[in-house]
Amino acid sequence: MRTPSKSLLIDKYIDDRIGQQFKPMDIANTLNCTVQTVYLYIRNNPSRFTSVSRGIFKINAAEKQLFLNSDGTI
C-alpha cells in the first residue's frame, strides 16, 4: 500500500490547527519530513499562512473550505 504524499499529510495536519502558530521544524519533526518540504508547501500555499516573525507562521483557514452538517450536507 502506498503512503500518502507529504503534502496531503501537511494539509491534514494544518487543517486541525487553524489559527495556531508554528515553526516549520515542528511540523517536519512531527510528520517525519524535511524542513525544505514544509517550506515548499508554505510557498505553494501562501493563502494558508501568515508570517508572524522570522521562522514563525500562523495557519489560516482554507479559502474554499466546506463544512458539513451532522447529517452530511453542506
MOPAC internal coordinates of N, CA, C and O (Angstrom, degrees):
PM7 1SCF
backbone

  N    0.0000 0     0.00 0     0.00 0    0    0    0
  C    1.4482 1     0.00 0     0.00 0    1    0    0
  C    1.5265 1   109.43 1     0.00 0    2    1    0
  O    1.2310 1   120.55 1   -45.00 1    3    2    1
  N    1.3009 1   116.56 1   135.00 1    3    2    1
  C    1.4524 1   122.20 1  -177.15 1    5    3    2
  C    1.5340 1   110.20 1   -79.08 1    6    5    3
  O    1.2310 1   120.94 1   -40.15 1    7    6    5
  N    1.3339 1   115.81 1   139.85 1    7    6    5
  C    1.4592 1   119.39 1   177.55 1    9    7    6
  C    1.5256 1   109.65 1   -80.04 1   10    9    7
  O    1.2310 1   119.84 1   -29.77 1   11   10    9
  N    1.3269 1   117.90 1   150.23 1   11   10    9
  C    1.4635 1   119.91 1   179.09 1   13   11   10
  C    1.5285 1   110.80 1   -64.35 1   14   13   11
  O    1.2310 1   120.97 1   -27.63 1   15   14   13
  N    1.3269 1   115.75 1   152.37 1   15   14   13
  C    1.4616 1   118.59 1   179.33 1   17   15   14
  C    1.5229 1   109.33 1   -68.30 1   18   17   15
  O    1.2310 1   121.03 1   -22.44 1   19   18   17
  N    1.3003 1   115.63 1   157.56 1   19   18   17
  C    1.4584 1   120.71 1  -178.54 1   21   19   18
  C    1.5198 1   111.40 1   -62.34 1   22   21   19
  O    1.2310 1   119.84 1   144.80 1   23   22   21
  N    1.3430 1   117.92 1   -35.20 1   23   22   21
  C    1.4651 1   119.23 1  -179.63 1   25   23   22
  C    1.5320 1   111.03 1   -65.18 1   26   25   23
  O    1.2310 1   120.08 1   144.58 1   27   26   25
  N    1.3224 1   117.45 1   -35.42 1   27   26   25
  C    1.4666 1   119.68 1   176.44 1   29   27   26
  C    1.5226 1   110.88 1   -68.15 1   30   29   27
  O    1.2310 1   120.21 1   141.67 1   31   30   29
  N    1.3147 1   117.21 1   -38.33 1   31   30   29
  C    1.4614 1   120.90 1   177.31 1   33   31   30
  C    1.5296 1   110.89 1   -65.26 1   34   33   31
  O    1.2310 1   120.51 1   137.10 1   35   34   33
  N    1.3350 1   116.63 1   -42.90 1   35   34   33
  C    1.4621 1   120.42 1   178.52 1   37   35   34
  C    1.5223 1   109.93 1   -64.65 1   38   37   35
  O    1.2310 1   120.62 1   137.67 1   39   38   37
  N    1.3291 1   116.42 1   -42.33 1   39   38   37
  C    1.4642 1   121.72 1   178.94 1   41   39   38
  C    1.5274 1   110.91 1   -56.82 1   42   41   39
  O    1.2310 1   120.66 1   130.59 1   43   42   41
  N    1.3081 1   116.34 1   -49.41 1   43   42   41
  C    1.4664 1   120.76 1  -179.95 1   45   43   42
  C    1.5278 1   110.53 1   -64.42 1   46   45   43
  O    1.2310 1   120.32 1   140.22 1   47   46   45
  N    1.3090 1   117.00 1   -39.78 1   47   46   45
  C    1.4635 1   121.61 1  -179.41 1   49   47   46
  C    1.5290 1   111.34 1   -62.29 1   50   49   47
  O    1.2310 1   120.21 1   132.48 1   51   50   49
  N    1.3357 1   117.19 1   -47.52 1   51   50   49
  C    1.4661 1   119.27 1  -177.03 1   53   51   50
  C    1.5270 1   112.25 1   -75.02 1   54   53   51
  O    1.2310 1   119.94 1   152.98 1   55   54   53
  N    1.3344 1   117.71 1   -27.02 1   55   54   53
  C    1.4662 1   119.42 1   177.15 1   57   55   54
  C    1.5251 1   111.54 1   -62.51 1   58   57   55
  O    1.2310 1   120.29 1   151.66 1   59   58   57
  N    1.3129 1   117.05 1   -28.34 1   59   58   57
  C    1.4596 1   121.41 1   178.70 1   61   59   58
  C    1.5240 1   112.71 1   -84.98 1   62   61   59
  O    1.2310 1   120.00 1   175.63 1   63   62   61
  N    1.3436 1   117.61 1    -4.37 1   63   62   61
  C    1.4652 1   120.88 1  -174.05 1   65   63   62
  C    1.5271 1   112.41 1  -131.50 1   66   65   63
  O    1.2310 1   119.41 1  -143.61 1   67   66   65
  N    1.3201 1   118.74 1    36.39 1   67   66   65
  C    1.4654 1   122.50 1  -179.14 1   69   67   66
  C    1.5253 1   109.25 1   -62.65 1   70   69   67
  O    1.2310 1   120.90 1   -46.54 1   71   70   69
  N    1.3269 1   115.88 1   133.46 1   71   70   69
  C    1.4566 1   122.14 1   179.23 1   73   71   70
  C    1.5167 1   114.29 1    92.20 1   74   73   71
  O    1.2310 1   119.85 1   168.59 1   75   74   73
  N    1.3078 1   117.89 1   -11.41 1   75   74   73
  C    1.4579 1   121.19 1  -179.10 1   77   75   74
  C    1.5309 1   110.92 1   -87.21 1   78   77   75
  O    1.2310 1   121.12 1   -23.81 1   79   78   77
  N    1.3199 1   115.47 1   156.19 1   79   78   77
  C    1.4566 1   121.65 1   175.52 1   81   79   78
  C    1.5235 1   108.93 1   -99.61 1   82   81   79
  O    1.2310 1   120.93 1   -29.92 1   83   82   81
  N    1.3238 1   115.82 1   150.08 1   83   82   81
  C    1.4621 1   120.03 1  -177.86 1   85   83   82
  C    1.5126 1   110.54 1  -153.52 1   86   85   83
  O    1.2310 1   121.53 1   -17.81 1   87   86   85
  N    1.3195 1   114.69 1   162.19 1   87   86   85
  C    1.4645 1   122.55 1   169.60 1   89   87   86
  C    1.5248 1   106.29 1  -106.25 1   90   89   87
  O    1.2310 1   119.56 1   -40.65 1   91   90   89
  N    1.3242 1   118.44 1   139.35 1   91   90   89
  C    1.4595 1   120.45 1   179.22 1   93   91   90
  C    1.5279 1   113.59 1   -53.68 1   94   93   91
  O    1.2310 1   120.03 1   147.52 1   95   94   93
  N    1.3201 1   117.54 1   -32.48 1   95   94   93
  C    1.4705 1   121.19 1   179.21 1   97   95   94
  C    1.5315 1   110.40 1   -63.06 1   98   97   95
  O    1.2310 1   119.94 1   145.31 1   99   98   97
  N    1.3424 1   117.72 1   -34.69 1   99   98   97
  C    1.4621 1   121.15 1   179.44 1  101   99   98
  C    1.5327 1   111.01 1   -63.15 1  102  101   99
  O    1.2310 1   120.64 1   135.13 1  103  102  101
  N    1.3315 1   116.38 1   -44.87 1  103  102  101
  C    1.4682 1   120.18 1   178.99 1  105  103  102
  C    1.5229 1   109.92 1   -66.69 1  106  105  103
  O    1.2310 1   120.58 1   137.37 1  107  106  105
  N    1.3252 1   116.50 1   -42.63 1  107  106  105
  C    1.4719 1   120.15 1   179.86 1  109  107  106
  C    1.5207 1   111.30 1   -59.15 1  110  109  107
  O    1.2310 1   120.16 1   136.62 1  111  110  109
  N    1.3199 1   117.29 1   -43.38 1  111  110  109
  C    1.4668 1   120.64 1   179.66 1  113  111  110
  C    1.5285 1   111.25 1   -68.38 1  114  113  111
  O    1.2310 1   120.06 1   140.02 1  115  114  113
  N    1.3119 1   117.48 1   -39.98 1  115  114  113
  C    1.4637 1   121.55 1  -178.72 1  117  115  114
  C    1.5218 1   111.55 1   -66.50 1  118  117  115
  O    1.2310 1   120.44 1   137.55 1  119  118  117
  N    1.3317 1   116.77 1   -42.45 1  119  118  117
  C    1.4660 1   121.09 1  -174.70 1  121  119  118
  C    1.5294 1   113.80 1   -97.29 1  122  121  119
  O    1.2310 1   120.24 1  -176.35 1  123  122  121
  N    1.3176 1   117.14 1     3.65 1  123  122  121
  C    1.4662 1   121.73 1  -179.66 1  125  123  122
  C    1.5252 1   112.56 1    55.54 1  126  125  123
  O    1.2310 1   121.27 1  -131.07 1  127  126  125
  N    1.3270 1   115.17 1    48.93 1  127  126  125
  C    1.4602 1   120.34 1   174.42 1  129  127  126
  C    1.5215 1   107.72 1  -128.67 1  130  129  127
  O    1.2310 1   120.38 1    -2.16 1  131  130  129
  N    1.3142 1   116.88 1   177.84 1  131  130  129
  C    1.4582 1   120.18 1  -178.57 1  133  131  130
  C    1.5287 1   110.55 1   -86.12 1  134  133  131
  O    1.2310 1   121.12 1   -23.20 1  135  134  133
  N    1.3235 1   115.47 1   156.80 1  135  134  133
  C    1.4615 1   120.61 1   176.17 1  137  135  134
  C    1.5251 1   109.63 1   -63.57 1  138  137  135
  O    1.2310 1   120.49 1   145.70 1  139  138  137
  N    1.3313 1   116.66 1   -34.30 1  139  138  137
  C    1.4647 1   120.42 1   178.25 1  141  139  138
  C    1.5319 1   110.97 1   -61.20 1  142  141  139
  O    1.2310 1   120.11 1   142.62 1  143  142  141
  N    1.3206 1   117.39 1   -37.38 1  143  142  141
  C    1.4610 1   121.15 1   178.19 1  145  143  142
  C    1.5248 1   110.21 1   -64.25 1  146  145  143
  O    1.2310 1   120.37 1   138.88 1  147  146  145
  N    1.3218 1   116.89 1   -41.12 1  147  146  145
  C    1.4686 1   120.63 1   179.71 1  149  147  146
  C    1.5249 1   110.10 1   -66.45 1  150  149  147
  O    1.2310 1   120.10 1   135.23 1  151  150  149
  N    1.3340 1   117.42 1   -44.77 1  151  150  149
  C    1.4718 1   119.97 1   178.27 1  153  151  150
  C    1.5287 1   111.27 1   -63.73 1  154  153  151
  O    1.2310 1   119.94 1   143.12 1  155  154  153
  N    1.3102 1   117.73 1   -36.88 1  155  154  153
  C    1.4613 1   120.75 1   176.58 1  157  155  154
  C    1.5271 1   110.53 1   -63.70 1  158  157  155
  O    1.2310 1   120.24 1   138.83 1  159  158  157
  N    1.3233 1   117.16 1   -41.17 1  159  158  157
  C    1.4625 1   121.05 1   177.47 1  161  159  158
  C    1.5339 1   110.36 1   -62.91 1  162  161  159
  O    1.2310 1   120.44 1   137.27 1  163  162  161
  N    1.3408 1   116.76 1   -42.73 1  163  162  161
  C    1.4689 1   120.72 1   178.50 1  165  163  162
  C    1.5218 1   110.55 1   -62.20 1  166  165  163
  O    1.2310 1   120.50 1   136.49 1  167  166  165
  N    1.3284 1   116.64 1   -43.51 1  167  166  165
  C    1.4606 1   121.22 1  -179.86 1  169  167  166
  C    1.5261 1   111.72 1   -65.42 1  170  169  167
  O    1.2310 1   119.80 1   144.13 1  171  170  169
  N    1.3342 1   117.98 1   -35.87 1  171  170  169
  C    1.4652 1   121.74 1  -179.36 1  173  171  170
  C    1.5263 1   113.26 1   -81.18 1  174  173  171
  O    1.2310 1   120.01 1   165.74 1  175  174  173
  N    1.3340 1   117.59 1   -14.26 1  175  174  173
  C    1.4643 1   122.21 1  -179.33 1  177  175  174
  C    1.5303 1   110.24 1  -131.23 1  178  177  175
  O    1.2310 1   119.86 1  -117.99 1  179  178  177
  N    1.3442 1   117.88 1    62.01 1  179  178  177
  C    1.4703 1   120.15 1  -172.75 1  181  179  178
  C    1.5297 1   114.04 1   -65.68 1  182  181  179
  O    1.2310 1   119.73 1   155.05 1  183  182  181
  N    1.3256 1   118.13 1   -24.95 1  183  182  181
  C    1.4638 1   119.64 1  -179.25 1  185  183  182
  C    1.5271 1   112.07 1   -72.20 1  186  185  183
  O    1.2310 1   119.91 1   162.80 1  187  186  185
  N    1.3130 1   117.77 1   -17.20 1  187  186  185
  C    1.4605 1   121.79 1  -179.62 1  189  187  186
  C    1.5271 1   113.58 1   -83.96 1  190  189  187
  O    1.2310 1   119.97 1   171.58 1  191  190  189
  N    1.3408 1   117.66 1    -8.42 1  191  190  189
  C    1.4567 1   120.30 1  -173.39 1  193  191  190
  C    1.5192 1   112.01 1  -136.18 1  194  193  191
  O    1.2310 1   121.22 1   -32.16 1  195  194  193
  N    1.3223 1   115.27 1   147.84 1  195  194  193
  C    1.4583 1   122.95 1   171.67 1  197  195  194
  C    1.5174 1   106.77 1  -124.46 1  198  197  195
  O    1.2310 1   120.70 1   -47.89 1  199  198  197
  N    1.3110 1   116.27 1   132.11 1  199  198  197
  C    1.4674 1   120.15 1   178.69 1  201  199  198
  C    1.5297 1   108.72 1   -78.55 1  202  201  199
  O    1.2310 1   120.55 1   -59.12 1  203  202  201
  N    1.3193 1   116.56 1   120.88 1  203  202  201
  C    1.4627 1   121.99 1  -179.78 1  205  203  202
  C    1.5202 1   109.48 1   -88.49 1  206  205  203
  O    1.2310 1   120.73 1   131.28 1  207  206  205
  N    1.3004 1   116.20 1   -48.72 1  207  206  205
  C    1.4567 1   122.90 1   174.06 1  209  207  206
  C    1.5238 1   106.64 1  -155.19 1  210  209  207
  O    1.2310 1   120.64 1     2.54 1  211  210  209
  N    1.2998 1   116.38 1  -177.46 1  211  210  209
  C    1.4656 1   118.89 1  -176.46 1  213  211  210
  C    1.5274 1   110.68 1   -61.27 1  214  213  211
  O    1.2310 1   121.11 1   -63.10 1  215  214  213
  N    1.3290 1   115.49 1   116.90 1  215  214  213
  C    1.4514 1   121.16 1   177.30 1  217  215  214
  C    1.5193 1   115.14 1    81.93 1  218  217  215
  O    1.2310 1   119.89 1  -174.72 1  219  218  217
  N    1.3398 1   117.81 1     5.28 1  219  218  217
  C    1.4579 1   121.26 1   177.56 1  221  219  218
  C    1.5233 1   108.48 1  -125.59 1  222  221  219
  O    1.2310 1   120.97 1   -50.81 1  223  222  221
  N    1.3245 1   115.75 1   129.19 1  223  222  221
  C    1.4555 1   121.96 1  -176.99 1  225  223  222
  C    1.5196 1   110.37 1  -124.25 1  226  225  223
  O    1.2310 1   121.18 1   -26.24 1  227  226  225
  N    1.3357 1   115.35 1   153.76 1  227  226  225
  C    1.4607 1   121.73 1   174.24 1  229  227  226
  C    1.5229 1   107.20 1  -110.17 1  230  229  227
  O    1.2310 1   120.60 1   -41.37 1  231  230  229
  N    1.3346 1   116.47 1   138.63 1  231  230  229
  C    1.4665 1   121.38 1  -177.78 1  233  231  230
  C    1.5276 1   109.16 1   -87.83 1  234  233  231
  O    1.2310 1   120.69 1   -54.11 1  235  234  233
  N    1.3333 1   116.29 1   125.89 1  235  234  233
  C    1.4552 1   122.68 1   176.04 1  237  235  234
  C    1.5220 1   109.61 1   -99.29 1  238  237  235
  O    1.2310 1   120.80 1   -22.39 1  239  238  237
  N    1.3228 1   116.07 1   157.61 1  239  238  237
  C    1.4664 1   120.77 1   176.23 1  241  239  238
  C    1.5279 1   109.17 1   -69.12 1  242  241  239
  O    1.2310 1   120.75 1   -26.69 1  243  242  241
  N    1.3130 1   116.18 1   153.31 1  243  242  241
  C    1.4632 1   121.05 1   176.72 1  245  243  242
  C    1.5224 1   108.84 1   -65.92 1  246  245  243
  O    1.2310 1   120.47 1   -34.06 1  247  246  245
  N    1.3274 1   116.71 1   145.94 1  247  246  245
  C    1.4599 1   121.19 1  -177.55 1  249  247  246
  C    1.5250 1   112.13 1   -63.69 1  250  249  247
  O    1.2310 1   120.40 1   140.61 1  251  250  249
  N    1.3106 1   116.84 1   -39.39 1  251  250  249
  C    1.4630 1   121.16 1  -175.80 1  253  251  250
  C    1.5159 1   110.50 1  -117.20 1  254  253  251
  O    1.2310 1   120.77 1  -130.08 1  255  254  253
  N    1.3181 1   116.13 1    49.92 1  255  254  253
  C    1.4522 1   120.26 1  -178.22 1  257  255  254
  C    1.5235 1   108.79 1   -84.35 1  258  257  255
  O    1.2310 1   120.53 1   -52.52 1  259  258  257
  N    1.3214 1   116.59 1   127.48 1  259  258  257
  C    1.4524 1   121.99 1   179.64 1  261  259  258
  C    1.5254 1   109.11 1  -100.03 1  262  261  259
  O    1.2310 1   121.18 1   -39.19 1  263  262  261
  N    1.3131 1   115.35 1   140.81 1  263  262  261
  C    1.4535 1   120.21 1   178.66 1  265  263  262
  C    1.5169 1   108.70 1  -112.97 1  266  265  263
  O    1.2310 1   120.60 1   -47.95 1  267  266  265
  N    1.3201 1   116.46 1   132.05 1  267  266  265
  C    1.4450 1   121.26 1   179.87 1  269  267  266
  C    1.5197 1   110.11 1   -96.09 1  270  269  267
  O    1.2310 1   121.15 1   -40.26 1  271  270  269
  N    1.3446 1   115.40 1   139.74 1  271  270  269
  C    1.4519 1   120.68 1   173.15 1  273  271  270
  C    1.5178 1   109.14 1   -73.60 1  274  273  271
  O    1.2310 1   120.32 1    -7.56 1  275  274  273
  N    1.2996 1   116.99 1   172.44 1  275  274  273
  C    1.4595 1   120.85 1  -178.26 1  277  275  274
  C    1.5279 1   112.40 1   -63.10 1  278  277  275
  O    1.2310 1   120.40 1   157.05 1  279  278  277
  N    1.3525 1   116.84 1   -22.95 1  279  278  277
  C    1.4683 1   119.33 1   179.45 1  281  279  278
  C    1.5268 1   112.21 1   -90.96 1  282  281  279
  O    1.2310 1   119.94 1  -175.69 1  283  282  281
  N    1.3284 1   117.71 1     4.31 1  283  282  281
  C    1.4600 1   121.65 1   175.59 1  285  283  282
  C    1.5126 1   114.71 1    91.76 1  286  285  283
  O    1.2310 1   119.58 1  -174.80 1  287  286  285
  N    1.3462 1   118.40 1     5.20 1  287  286  285
  C    1.4637 1   121.17 1   178.58 1  289  287  286
  C    1.5217 1   109.53 1   -96.45 1  290  289  287
  O    1.2310 1   121.26 1   -19.05 1  291  290  289
  N    1.3168 1   115.19 1   160.95 1  291  290  289
  C    1.4710 1   121.01 1  -179.45 1  293  291  290
  C    1.5078 1   109.76 1   -85.53 1  294  293  291
  O    1.2310 1   120.10 1   180.00 1  295  294  293

